[in-house]
Each structure stands twice: as C-alpha cells, then as structure tokens.
Amino acid sequence: MISYIGKRMVAIIPIVLFATLVTFALIHISPVDPAEAYLTAAHIYPTPEILEQKRHEFGLDQPLLTQYIQTLQRISRLDFGTSYLTNKPVWDEVKVRLPATVELALSSMVLSIVVSIPLGVLAAMRKNGWIDMLSRGISYFGASIPQFWLGYLLIFFFSVRLDWLPVEGRGTWQHLVLPTLTLSLVLIALYTRLLRSSVLEQLQETYVQYARTRGIRERVIMLKHVLKIAIAPLITGMGMNLGKLLTGTIIVEQVFSWPGFGRYFVEAIFNRDIPVIQCYVFLAACLFIVCNLLVDLVHLYMDPRISSKGRTEQ
C-alpha cells in the first residue's frame, strides 16, 4: 500500500511539468502583453519606455527557456512569486482566499451527498413510483440549467423578491446558502442518477435473489450488501467533483461575489497575472491527483479484493 501511494505521488511530477508547460506556452502565445495589461489595470498610459521597464521588472524580456526554467525552480520551492497586480506574494493572496473556496466546496459536497444518497436509493427501490419520478425531474432540471442562470434565479426569488438571504459576500451562514444550493443542484442531479442506476443493476444480481430467499429483510439487503457495492460509482464521481470544487468554483463565485480562489483566478486571467495563473494550475493538478488517489484508497478499503493494480484478486 505504501509503495502504491508513493508511486501515485511521484506521478504528480510529470503531470505538473506538462501542465505548467502548456500554461506557459498559452500565456506567451496570447497577443496580450502582461506588462501592458498591468499598466491598463493601474490606469497608467503604456508608453514604450514604461512598457520596457515593466517587462524587465517582470522578467519578460528574458528568453522563454530561461523564464520557464526559473518558473520551475520557484515552483519546486513552492514559491509562486509576486502578483503583478497587487505586488504581494501570490501564496499569501491564495492563503487568504482558499478557505472561502474550501468552505463553499465542502458545504456543497455535504448537501449533495445528504440529498442524493437517500433519493437515489429510494428511487431505485420504488422504480416508476412518485419518488422515482421526482428524482428524474430533479436530475433533468439540474443537468440542463446553467449554473450562472440558476444563481441569478435564486438571487431574484430569495434575495430580491423575498429579501430572505443576502445577495453577495461572505460572513454568515446566510451568505453560504444560495451559492451552496447553486453548486449542489448539479451534483445532486449527477449523484442521484448514478446511484439509482447502480442500485438497480445490483438488485438484479444473484446474491440479492439468494438473500431474499433466505428471508433477509429488504432493508438489511440494501444497507449491508447492495449499497456497499452500488456506491462505488458515486465515490468516483465525488472524487472528481471535489477536485473541481476545491480548485475554484469560478462561475458561482463570480455570480455571488464570493471571495474565493476561483474569482481570484478569473481576475488574474483578465489582467494576465502570470504568477497567479501558474499557481492555480499547479494547485489544480495536485488537487486532482490527490483526490483521485483518495478515491482509489476508499475503493481498496471498501473492497479488499481490489489490488493496487486495479485487478480483482482471485
């Protein structure tokens, strides 16, 4: 197990190298000059002299290979440099904003799990019943409506018309309700359909029929046997979506002015703030790999027959 985890952690290195290389290339292919974007954001007229000075200050006048090597050297020390826009260390800026994203991501994940697991199981057990029809309606609605549009609808009804919840910002639990609902609906739609399909598939297996003939209660069969196997696709989906949520719920943070990492990343893109963009890519690659590793470890714990190579031991 330790060897398996070590190999997976080592796999982070080539993925991060590739991600940083692609990001570096795309930034420099872009026709927008980061120095010019900085001066425009600072409301300074970009004369040739000032542009040359800023390029030298940012190190943009050096050869591309030199810039890339320096970037890798900084990342290896977990030093992401200084933001072009705020002139502050990028990591200090990230540490301020990342807790807000983590708070929003975890609350959305918890709500989606609490709703989707019982709804998916009941929909499978009561196939074609009213609970199943309700779960289908929620799934279709959640999968089809864009998140930004859903966010604006929630703001209109609960903030503008009813004046129950605040429109934007972060501070109290009321600020967390609308963005959490906006993020959770898509996850609930996905997880409910995944679990329903998986449970229906397991209910047709021979071991379920055998358990029923032995007189075991349906609830015991569902909780101790069916759900333990059927929940595997849900765990995989949770791992993928958790990495996505933790790297920044960009659209929702923009809609609700949530001071998180995703909103900070969007501002960095508009201002061509290269150190911030590189930091985001590095954290995103690492978080996705770690989340996938955690999913695999959970699968190994739930089903010991699965070997570290992903094969079933005989």
ROGUVEX-208613 format. One line per field, with one value per residue: residue in one letter; x, y, z of N, C-alpha, C in turn. Coordinates in steps of 0.02 Angstrom, whole numbers, always signed. Layout:
# ROGUVEX-208613
palo <- [A; ...]
neast <- [X; ...]
nnorth <- [Y; ...]
nup <- [Z; ...]
caeast <- [X; ...]
canorth <- [Y; ...]
caup <- [Z; ...]
ceast <- [X; ...]
cnorth <- [Y; ...]
cup <- [Z; ...]
This chain:
# ROGUVEX-208613
palo <- [M; I; S; Y; I; G; K; R; M; V; A; I; I; P; I; V; L; F; A; T; L; V; T; F; A; L; I; H; I; S; P; V; D; P; A; E; A; Y; L; T; A; A; H; I; Y; P; T; P; E; I; L; E; Q; K; R; H; E; F; G; L; D; Q; P; L; L; T; Q; Y; I; Q; T; L; Q; R; I; S; R; L; D; F; G; T; S; Y; L; T; N; K; P; V; W; D; E; V; K; V; R; L; P; A; T; V; E; L; A; L; S; S; M; V; L; S; I; V; V; S; I; P; L; G; V; L; A; A; M; R; K; N; G; W; I; D; M; L; S; R; G; I; S; Y; F; G; A; S; I; P; Q; F; W; L; G; Y; L; L; I; F; F; F; S; V; R; L; D; W; L; P; V; E; G; R; G; T; W; Q; H; L; V; L; P; T; L; T; L; S; L; V; L; I; A; L; Y; T; R; L; L; R; S; S; V; L; E; Q; L; Q; E; T; Y; V; Q; Y; A; R; T; R; G; I; R; E; R; V; I; M; L; K; H; V; L; K; I; A; I; A; P; L; I; T; G; M; G; M; N; L; G; K; L; L; T; G; T; I; I; V; E; Q; V; F; S; W; P; G; F; G; R; Y; F; V; E; A; I; F; N; R; D; I; P; V; I; Q; C; Y; V; F; L; A; A; C; L; F; I; V; C; N; L; L; V; D; L; V; H; L; Y; M; D; P; R; I; S; S; K; G; R; T; E; Q]
neast <- [+41; +96; +195; +117; +49; +160; +205; +98; +102; +226; +191; +136; +233; +273; +147; +122; +230; +197; +75; +115; +199; +111; +26; +119; +156; +33; +7; +110; +84; -29; -95; -98; -2; +70; +131; +76; -58; -53; -19; -131; -232; -189; -216; -121; -42; +21; +167; +307; +430; +391; +331; +439; +515; +430; +422; +552; +557; +464; +529; +504; +578; +675; +744; +627; +650; +732; +644; +549; +623; +659; +532; +498; +596; +555; +429; +465; +514; +400; +371; +284; +306; +277; +126; +78; -18; -59; +61; +100; +153; +106; +66; +28; -85; -165; -182; -267; -384; -415; -477; -612; -656; -640; -732; -853; -848; -847; -968; -1060; -1032; -1066; -1205; -1252; -1224; -1300; -1429; -1434; -1400; -1504; -1611; -1576; -1569; -1701; -1770; -1730; -1777; -1913; -1955; -2016; -2111; -2181; -2076; -1969; -2003; -1995; -1857; -1806; -1854; -1786; -1656; -1653; -1680; -1574; -1464; -1481; -1499; -1402; -1270; -1243; -1361; -1453; -1404; -1433; -1572; -1603; -1554; -1643; -1770; -1752; -1678; -1704; -1847; -1906; -1821; -1746; -1617; -1443; -1370; -1237; -1062; -972; -981; -1083; -1190; -1300; -1251; -1195; -1293; -1362; -1256; -1214; -1328; -1336; -1221; -1241; -1354; -1324; -1233; -1315; -1406; -1321; -1266; -1380; -1435; -1328; -1319; -1447; -1452; -1347; -1390; -1506; -1448; -1375; -1478; -1524; -1435; -1372; -1341; -1425; -1552; -1533; -1514; -1640; -1718; -1674; -1740; -1696; -1716; -1774; -1721; -1602; -1532; -1517; -1441; -1326; -1272; -1308; -1296; -1163; -1088; -1148; -1122; -998; -977; -1026; -935; -822; -865; -881; -749; -691; -768; -744; -611; -627; -711; -631; -527; -581; -733; -779; -880; -990; -934; -909; -1039; -1099; -1011; -916; -779; -670; -547; -568; -629; -524; -434; -497; -492; -354; -331; -393; -310; -189; -102; +29; +104; +0; -86; -3; +13; -118; -136; -40; -87; -212; -180; -114; -214; -315; -250; -224; -354; -405; -321; -363; -493; -465; -404; -510; -593; -513; -517; -653; -675; -578; -535; -492; -343; -190; -159; -275; -346; -451; -422; -399]
nnorth <- [-60; +64; +77; +87; +208; +292; +282; +339; +470; +511; +516; +640; +730; +724; +760; +887; +955; +947; +1017; +1145; +1179; +1183; +1287; +1392; +1405; +1441; +1564; +1644; +1636; +1709; +1864; +1973; +2081; +2050; +2153; +2267; +2243; +2253; +2390; +2449; +2406; +2475; +2601; +2674; +2756; +2661; +2691; +2665; +2667; +2645; +2521; +2440; +2450; +2387; +2258; +2216; +2219; +2119; +2013; +1976; +2005; +1914; +1763; +1637; +1504; +1524; +1593; +1492; +1393; +1462; +1477; +1343; +1318; +1404; +1350; +1224; +1258; +1295; +1427; +1549; +1672; +1850; +1938; +2022; +2118; +2155; +2165; +2084; +1935; +1787; +1668; +1713; +1785; +1682; +1601; +1680; +1677; +1544; +1472; +1515; +1459; +1323; +1310; +1334; +1230; +1112; +1124; +1117; +989; +908; +936; +888; +752; +713; +731; +661; +525; +457; +489; +431; +295; +268; +298; +194; +83; +107; +98; +184; +243; +382; +443; +405; +470; +601; +610; +595; +711; +810; +777; +797; +933; +987; +948; +1015; +1155; +1303; +1346; +1481; +1543; +1481; +1529; +1666; +1659; +1610; +1717; +1816; +1770; +1736; +1838; +1965; +1970; +1905; +1942; +1866; +1814; +1865; +1949; +1946; +1917; +1860; +1791; +1761; +1618; +1635; +1695; +1587; +1502; +1520; +1512; +1381; +1303; +1327; +1264; +1134; +1078; +1032; +931; +848; +806; +730; +632; +567; +504; +420; +336; +280; +205; +117; +48; -14; -100; -185; -243; -339; -440; -606; -632; -551; -603; -727; -690; -641; -756; -821; -755; -635; -470; -334; -207; -235; -304; -204; -104; -170; -246; -216; -74; -53; -97; -32; +101; +132; +193; +319; +366; +380; +483; +584; +606; +660; +776; +843; +883; +973; +1068; +1116; +1178; +1293; +1366; +1440; +1509; +1519; +1588; +1709; +1752; +1769; +1853; +1794; +1784; +1694; +1571; +1541; +1656; +1745; +1688; +1710; +1850; +1861; +1805; +1898; +2006; +1959; +1904; +1822; +1747; +1712; +1636; +1527; +1474; +1433; +1332; +1239; +1203; +1153; +1039; +960; +943; +873; +752; +705; +694; +593; +490; +473; +427; +302; +239; +232; +145; +30; +6; -19; -130; -257; -351; -290; -258; -161; -139; -124; -237; -377; -482; -656]
nup <- [+0; +42; -52; -167; -145; -143; -276; -343; -295; -345; -477; -490; -527; -673; -725; -673; -728; -865; -863; -820; -925; -1036; -993; -983; -1117; -1179; -1117; -1168; -1302; -1313; -1376; -1292; -1196; -1040; -965; -1021; -991; -853; -836; -893; -804; -694; -730; -803; -933; -1065; -1115; -1229; -1157; -1023; -1037; -1075; -959; -864; -920; -903; -764; -732; -785; -915; -1026; -1043; -1120; -1175; -1133; -1023; -939; -917; -851; -735; -682; -652; -555; -452; -422; -376; -253; -194; -212; -280; -329; -353; -363; -510; -510; -378; -314; -210; -121; -205; -143; -17; -49; -98; +15; +89; +16; -14; +97; +89; -31; +0; +104; +35; -59; +20; +91; -14; -63; +47; +62; -61; -51; +61; +11; -113; -93; -9; -95; -219; -184; -138; -255; -337; -266; -269; -405; -546; -469; -373; -306; -384; -503; -458; -429; -557; -618; -542; -576; -717; -722; -647; -724; -842; -828; -835; -721; -689; -725; -642; -521; -533; -537; -408; -333; -375; -327; -187; -133; -194; -216; -100; +1; +93; +101; +89; -53; -99; -55; +95; +258; +357; +393; +313; +198; +137; +91; -38; -140; -110; -136; -273; -324; -277; -339; -469; -436; -358; -455; -538; -448; -398; -511; -546; -431; -426; -547; -523; -408; -456; -548; -462; -391; -476; -468; -429; -295; -222; -248; -188; -55; -26; -36; +76; +173; +223; +277; +173; +195; +262; +164; +72; +140; +193; +91; -50; -61; -22; -130; -238; -217; -263; -397; -365; -269; -348; -435; -340; -300; -416; -432; -313; -323; -428; -368; -263; -328; -368; -384; -507; -586; -498; -391; -452; -482; -356; -295; -213; -109; -158; -215; -349; -406; -389; -477; -601; -609; -619; -744; -831; -809; -849; -753; -727; -625; -534; -614; -645; -517; -489; -586; -545; -415; -450; -529; -433; -335; -405; -432; -301; -252; -337; -297; -163; -188; -248; -139; -49; -119; -114; +23; +44; -36; -18; -109; -221; -300; -290; -420; -481; -514; -485; -351; -352]
caeast <- [+0; +140; +228; +67; +39; +220; +206; +47; +126; +279; +158; +118; +287; +265; +84; +131; +275; +159; +25; +149; +224; +55; +5; +171; +152; -28; +14; +154; +53; -81; -72; -100; +60; +56; +152; +25; -119; -42; -23; -201; -269; -167; -235; -60; -36; +78; +218; +359; +480; +363; +321; +504; +534; +389; +442; +614; +540; +430; +572; +476; +625; +723; +724; +572; +675; +756; +585; +517; +666; +651; +466; +503; +636; +514; +377; +496; +521; +333; +374; +249; +323; +238; +72; +90; -71; -60; +130; +105; +167; +47; +44; -7; -152; -203; -200; -324; -445; -429; -527; -680; -672; -646; -796; -907; -844; -867; -1040; -1096; -1024; -1105; -1276; -1268; -1222; -1357; -1491; -1433; -1397; -1571; -1655; -1558; -1588; -1775; -1793; -1718; -1822; -1982; -1948; -2075; -2156; -2179; -2009; -1926; -2019; -1967; -1785; -1793; -1865; -1730; -1596; -1657; -1676; -1506; -1416; -1494; -1496; -1334; -1261; -1248; -1432; -1484; -1384; -1471; -1642; -1605; -1547; -1704; -1825; -1739; -1645; -1738; -1919; -1924; -1774; -1729; -1546; -1402; -1356; -1167; -1016; -961; -977; -1129; -1216; -1347; -1214; -1173; -1350; -1376; -1204; -1213; -1383; -1320; -1172; -1264; -1406; -1292; -1206; -1371; -1431; -1274; -1258; -1442; -1442; -1277; -1336; -1508; -1434; -1304; -1431; -1549; -1406; -1358; -1538; -1535; -1382; -1393; -1334; -1483; -1606; -1518; -1527; -1712; -1744; -1656; -1784; -1665; -1758; -1753; -1679; -1536; -1501; -1498; -1389; -1266; -1246; -1317; -1269; -1091; -1060; -1177; -1099; -931; -975; -1038; -872; -779; -889; -866; -678; -679; -800; -713; -553; -652; -737; -578; -485; -613; -799; -768; -941; -1031; -900; -919; -1109; -1115; -956; -887; -707; -634; -489; -590; -638; -457; -404; -528; -462; -285; -333; -408; -253; -128; -60; +59; +118; -62; -110; +40; -3; -182; -126; -3; -132; -265; -153; -100; -277; -350; -214; -235; -424; -410; -287; -408; -547; -439; -393; -576; -615; -474; -541; -720; -672; -509; -516; -460; -272; -164; -155; -343; -374; -482; -383; -437]
canorth <- [+0; +122; +81; +110; +279; +327; +285; +388; +537; +527; +532; +711; +770; +736; +794; +958; +982; +956; +1070; +1210; +1192; +1205; +1353; +1440; +1415; +1477; +1633; +1682; +1639; +1760; +1928; +2025; +2087; +2057; +2219; +2315; +2230; +2281; +2463; +2467; +2397; +2527; +2665; +2708; +2753; +2617; +2716; +2615; +2666; +2613; +2451; +2407; +2446; +2336; +2192; +2199; +2207; +2055; +1962; +1955; +2019; +1860; +1709; +1596; +1446; +1548; +1607; +1430; +1360; +1500; +1460; +1276; +1324; +1435; +1303; +1171; +1285; +1319; +1500; +1566; +1739; +1908; +1956; +2083; +2168; +2179; +2170; +2045; +1864; +1752; +1619; +1749; +1801; +1619; +1579; +1720; +1662; +1473; +1448; +1529; +1408; +1259; +1313; +1327; +1165; +1060; +1130; +1092; +917; +877; +941; +844; +683; +703; +728; +615; +454; +429; +498; +381; +228; +263; +297; +126; +36; +122; +113; +210; +274; +455; +463; +397; +524; +662; +609; +608; +783; +848; +762; +831; +1005; +1005; +936; +1057; +1227; +1328; +1366; +1553; +1561; +1459; +1576; +1728; +1645; +1607; +1786; +1853; +1750; +1735; +1900; +2024; +1969; +1886; +1975; +1819; +1799; +1916; +1939; +1933; +1921; +1803; +1811; +1722; +1559; +1656; +1707; +1522; +1462; +1523; +1480; +1309; +1274; +1331; +1212; +1068; +1051; +994; +870; +805; +775; +679; +578; +530; +459; +368; +288; +244; +155; +66; +7; -57; -152; -233; -280; -395; -490; -669; -632; -518; -652; -778; -661; -637; -823; -839; -719; -574; -411; -294; -152; -262; -319; -141; -66; -208; -281; -181; -5; -54; -105; +16; +169; +141; +247; +384; +387; +404; +549; +631; +623; +705; +841; +877; +918; +1030; +1119; +1145; +1221; +1358; +1366; +1505; +1543; +1534; +1640; +1772; +1773; +1789; +1893; +1754; +1800; +1632; +1561; +1542; +1725; +1773; +1663; +1745; +1917; +1853; +1793; +1961; +2051; +1923; +1899; +1757; +1707; +1686; +1584; +1469; +1446; +1399; +1270; +1192; +1178; +1113; +974; +922; +926; +820; +689; +684; +672; +528; +442; +460; +385; +234; +210; +216; +83; -25; -7; -48; -195; -279; -394; -249; -250; -95; -131; -114; -301; -415; -540; -718]
caup <- [+0; +45; -118; -214; -133; -165; -349; -365; -279; -393; -541; -491; -557; -745; -741; -657; -780; -927; -853; -819; -993; -1079; -969; -1002; -1189; -1195; -1094; -1212; -1368; -1310; -1403; -1241; -1159; -969; -941; -1043; -952; -786; -839; -906; -742; -647; -760; -824; -1006; -1080; -1162; -1242; -1104; -964; -1054; -1071; -888; -831; -945; -869; -694; -728; -815; -979; -1079; -1046; -1165; -1149; -1097; -958; -898; -896; -801; -673; -656; -621; -494; -400; -403; -336; -185; -176; -215; -341; -349; -332; -409; -549; -499; -309; -290; -149; -135; -229; -93; +36; -77; -104; +83; +113; -23; -19; +145; +66; -81; +35; +140; -13; -90; +67; +105; -73; -67; +101; +46; -118; -27; +106; -28; -170; -74; +3; -153; -269; -160; -138; -325; -363; -232; -290; -476; -580; -420; -372; -286; -444; -549; -429; -438; -628; -630; -513; -615; -781; -711; -625; -777; -901; -816; -822; -651; -680; -731; -580; -469; -540; -518; -335; -308; -389; -285; -116; -110; -219; -204; -32; +47; +146; +102; +58; -124; -113; +1; +139; +327; +398; +359; +261; +136; +109; +69; -110; -181; -97; -174; -344; -339; -258; -382; -522; -406; -339; -517; -560; -400; -393; -569; -540; -379; -446; -598; -493; -363; -499; -576; -410; -370; -522; -459; -398; -222; -194; -250; -138; +11; -17; -24; +145; +218; +249; +264; +116; +218; +278; +99; +39; +176; +206; +32; -113; -59; -16; -197; -284; -203; -292; -447; -332; -238; -403; -455; -286; -302; -473; -421; -256; -350; -466; -322; -223; -369; -380; -415; -539; -606; -440; -353; -487; -477; -288; -269; -159; -111; -158; -258; -419; -426; -392; -538; -657; -611; -642; -817; -864; -801; -869; -694; -740; -564; -505; -659; -635; -451; -496; -624; -502; -362; -482; -547; -372; -302; -443; -421; -232; -245; -369; -253; -107; -213; -255; -72; -21; -153; -87; +91; +41; -69; -13; -165; -273; -287; -305; -492; -507; -534; -431; -331; -354]
ceast <- [+43; +175; +180; +55; +99; +223; +155; +69; +182; +249; +137; +170; +279; +200; +90; +177; +238; +109; +58; +176; +169; +31; +54; +166; +90; -24; +55; +130; +1; -55; -69; -35; +43; +76; +101; -40; -112; -49; -94; -242; -251; -181; -173; -54; +27; +124; +271; +411; +454; +352; +387; +527; +496; +407; +506; +602; +507; +472; +548; +522; +678; +699; +671; +596; +699; +696; +553; +558; +660; +583; +467; +543; +595; +460; +405; +508; +455; +333; +344; +259; +275; +186; +89; +42; -67; +9; +139; +122; +103; +21; +7; -78; -195; -225; -259; -389; -463; -478; -599; -701; -682; -713; -854; -907; -869; -942; -1081; -1091; -1066; -1179; -1295; -1269; -1283; -1422; -1489; -1433; -1466; -1617; -1640; -1579; -1664; -1802; -1783; -1765; -1894; -1982; -2015; -2128; -2147; -2110; -1961; -1940; -1991; -1892; -1766; -1801; -1808; -1667; -1597; -1649; -1605; -1455; -1423; -1486; -1425; -1329; -1269; -1321; -1469; -1467; -1424; -1545; -1649; -1598; -1611; -1760; -1811; -1707; -1684; -1812; -1936; -1880; -1758; -1654; -1506; -1383; -1284; -1126; -1012; -955; -1019; -1153; -1267; -1313; -1197; -1231; -1357; -1319; -1199; -1268; -1367; -1271; -1200; -1313; -1377; -1264; -1261; -1400; -1386; -1272; -1322; -1450; -1390; -1297; -1398; -1491; -1392; -1343; -1476; -1509; -1390; -1419; -1554; -1484; -1408; -1390; -1393; -1542; -1595; -1532; -1601; -1743; -1727; -1698; -1753; -1707; -1729; -1707; -1609; -1498; -1475; -1439; -1324; -1234; -1248; -1282; -1193; -1056; -1084; -1150; -1031; -930; -986; -974; -824; -800; -875; -794; -662; -708; -770; -650; -573; -676; -681; -532; -520; -679; -808; -833; -982; -999; -907; -990; -1125; -1061; -924; -811; -663; -577; -509; -599; -570; -422; -433; -499; -390; -283; -345; -348; -187; -77; -28; +74; +55; -89; -69; +27; -68; -173; -90; -49; -187; -240; -142; -165; -315; -316; -227; -306; -435; -377; -332; -466; -524; -428; -459; -603; -578; -498; -610; -721; -600; -487; -481; -387; -251; -157; -224; -376; -404; -441; -427; -429]
cnorth <- [+63; +132; +109; +185; +319; +334; +337; +459; +558; +545; +605; +751; +778; +772; +869; +990; +995; +1013; +1139; +1228; +1217; +1275; +1407; +1456; +1456; +1550; +1673; +1683; +1695; +1827; +1984; +2023; +2094; +2124; +2272; +2306; +2259; +2357; +2486; +2460; +2451; +2597; +2708; +2700; +2713; +2646; +2662; +2610; +2630; +2538; +2412; +2400; +2391; +2266; +2169; +2182; +2139; +1998; +1938; +1969; +1964; +1807; +1664; +1536; +1466; +1562; +1543; +1394; +1396; +1486; +1393; +1279; +1354; +1386; +1247; +1193; +1308; +1396; +1520; +1639; +1791; +1924; +2021; +2138; +2198; +2190; +2137; +1973; +1827; +1704; +1652; +1767; +1738; +1596; +1617; +1697; +1588; +1448; +1460; +1478; +1340; +1256; +1301; +1257; +1110; +1064; +1104; +1017; +882; +879; +893; +771; +667; +696; +671; +541; +426; +435; +446; +312; +219; +261; +228; +76; +46; +142; +129; +237; +349; +480; +458; +452; +591; +666; +621; +682; +825; +838; +798; +906; +1026; +997; +985; +1132; +1249; +1354; +1441; +1576; +1540; +1506; +1641; +1718; +1643; +1676; +1825; +1836; +1759; +1799; +1962; +2025; +1956; +1919; +1931; +1812; +1854; +1898; +1917; +1937; +1857; +1828; +1769; +1662; +1577; +1669; +1642; +1485; +1462; +1494; +1404; +1274; +1273; +1276; +1142; +1038; +1009; +928; +822; +769; +719; +619; +535; +481; +403; +315; +248; +189; +99; +20; -40; -114; -206; -274; -339; -450; -550; -667; -598; -567; -707; -753; -656; -705; -848; -801; -657; -514; -367; -237; -175; -277; -255; -108; -104; -239; -237; -113; -4; -61; -50; +87; +183; +194; +316; +410; +413; +473; +602; +653; +672; +774; +878; +914; +980; +1086; +1154; +1190; +1285; +1350; +1434; +1542; +1564; +1590; +1709; +1798; +1801; +1831; +1859; +1762; +1738; +1630; +1565; +1613; +1760; +1751; +1698; +1815; +1913; +1842; +1859; +2009; +2020; +1920; +1829; +1718; +1676; +1629; +1520; +1435; +1406; +1332; +1218; +1162; +1134; +1044; +931; +899; +871; +753; +662; +659; +604; +473; +424; +416; +313; +201; +191; +152; +22; -44; -42; -117; -220; -324; -355; -239; -180; -84; -124; -177; -335; -476; -602; -755]
cup <- [+0; -22; -171; -207; -156; -240; -375; -351; -326; -461; -546; -531; -632; -764; -728; -709; -845; -921; -854; -888; -1039; -1059; -990; -1077; -1208; -1174; -1143; -1285; -1370; -1335; -1351; -1201; -1084; -941; -960; -1005; -882; -787; -852; -843; -691; -673; -776; -899; -1024; -1134; -1174; -1187; -1042; -977; -1049; -999; -852; -856; -912; -795; -685; -755; -882; -1037; -1085; -1096; -1133; -1109; -1027; -911; -873; -843; -733; -640; -620; -556; -437; -375; -360; -265; -156; -169; -282; -361; -322; -384; -444; -528; -428; -279; -222; -167; -152; -176; -35; +14; -79; -35; +111; +79; -24; +34; +123; +14; -48; +72; +92; -44; -43; +84; +47; -78; -13; +85; -10; -96; +16; +67; -78; -149; -56; -56; -206; -248; -162; -209; -355; -331; -252; -364; -508; -532; -419; -349; -345; -494; -524; -440; -511; -645; -603; -554; -682; -773; -692; -679; -835; -889; -803; -750; -642; -683; -668; -523; -472; -522; -442; -304; -317; -340; -210; -89; -130; -201; -131; +21; +107; +155; +69; -14; -135; -48; +42; +211; +373; +359; +306; +195; +100; +75; -7; -152; -170; -136; -249; -364; -328; -307; -438; -495; -385; -400; -540; -513; -394; -451; -566; -490; -397; -496; -568; -447; -403; -529; -524; -388; -416; -514; -421; -322; -188; -193; -198; -68; +25; -3; +47; +196; +249; +230; +209; +138; +233; +213; +67; +74; +182; +144; -31; -112; -56; -83; -243; -275; -235; -348; -418; -300; -291; -426; -403; -287; -358; -459; -362; -279; -390; -421; -284; -264; -390; -417; -449; -552; -546; -398; -386; -478; -408; -255; -208; -163; -108; -208; -332; -445; -434; -457; -600; -664; -637; -718; -854; -862; -821; -812; -694; -676; -534; -548; -650; -568; -455; -531; -582; -449; -392; -499; -485; -338; -339; -432; -351; -223; -279; -328; -194; -128; -219; -187; -39; -53; -126; -17; +89; +11; -68; -70; -220; -255; -306; -380; -524; -529; -473; -415; -330; -286]
